[in-house]
Amino acid sequence: MTRGLGLILVLASLAIGGGLMAVEGKNAGPTSAASQAESPAIATAASAVFSPVVQILQVDDSQAGTYVGAQLPPGTGVTLTRATGTSYCLDATLSGTQVHEDGPGGAPALGPCG
């Protein structure tokens, strides 16, 4: 009797768990899961791309006192979209995804400069 009841409980748990996974799969879907995993990877790659450019901008700012007119070296794949006396925004496209970084002191984020 105890074995039979244990087997029924295990099967019921599996059925409930499977049902919950199916509902979650419809809500989130595999694309959502892939996007969630991809975002940190893109942010890490963007950080590696923006970091050397940010260092160049900091040197320019320390010499000129402004980010206006700063020149990025060719071949970085980074565009200085906005530059003021105290801030800047960098744009890049990584694996078909547009990313940006507001600075100074910002972190890479998905999408273009706002």
N, C-alpha and C positions, 0 to 999 in steps of 0.2 A: 504494500500500500504506500509506503514512504517513497519508494523508488518511483512509482507511477506519479505521485504528486510532485516530486522533484522534477521529473521529466516534463510534466505539464507546465510547471512554473518557468523552466528554462525556455521552452518553446514559446510561451506567452511573452516572456521578456524579449526574445529575439524578434517576434512579430511586432511588438510595440516599438522596439528600437529601429527595425527596418521601416516601419511606417513613418516614424519621426524623421529618419534620414531622407526618405522620399519627399516628404513635405519640405524639408530644408533644401533639398536639391532643386526643387521647383522654384523656391524663393531666391536662392543664391545662384544656383547654376554653376557649371564648371567654369564659365567665362569669368564670373565674379571671383571665384577662388583663384584663378590664374592672375587676375588683375591685382588682387590683394597681395599675392606673392611677388608680382612684378614691380609694384610700386617701391618697396624698399631697395630692390636691386637697381632701379633707375635712379633713385635718390643717391645711392652710394656711388654710382658711375658719374652722376652729375657733380657730386662733390669732388671727385677726382679731376674732372674737366675744369670746374670753376676755380679750384684752389690756386693753381699757378697764376691764373688771370687776376684773381683777387690780390695776390701778392704784388703783381705789377701795378695794379691800381693804387695800392697802398703806398708804393714808392712814388708814383706820380703825384699823389695827394700830398705826401710829405715834402716834395720838392716845389710843387706849384700852389699848394694850399687849396686845391679844388680838383674835382673829378672831371670838370668840363674840359674838353679837348684831349682827354686821355686817348692814347693810341694803343690798341691791342696788337700783338704780333700776329702776322698772317699765319693761317694754318691751325689756329687753335679751335676753330669751329664754334667760337663764342662771339656773340655780337653785343656790343655795348649799346643797349637800346635807349637808356635814359641816363643822363649824367647831370648832376647839379653841383653846387659848391660843397654839399655835405653828403650826398647820397648817389647811388647808381642802381641800375638794374641790368643784369646780364641775361641773355637768351641763348639757348642751344637746343639742338634737336638730337636726341639719342635714341637709336633704334626706332625711329619714326615717331617718337614721343617728344613733344615740346616741353622743356623745363626752363625755369628761370631762378634767379637768385637776386633778392633785394639786398643791398649792402649800404654801409658796412655792417657786418655782424649777422647777416641773414643766413638762412639755410636754404638749400635747393628745394624747390617745390614744383609740382606738375603745373603745366600750362604756361602761357606767355606772360610777359611783364604786364602788370595791371595798370 
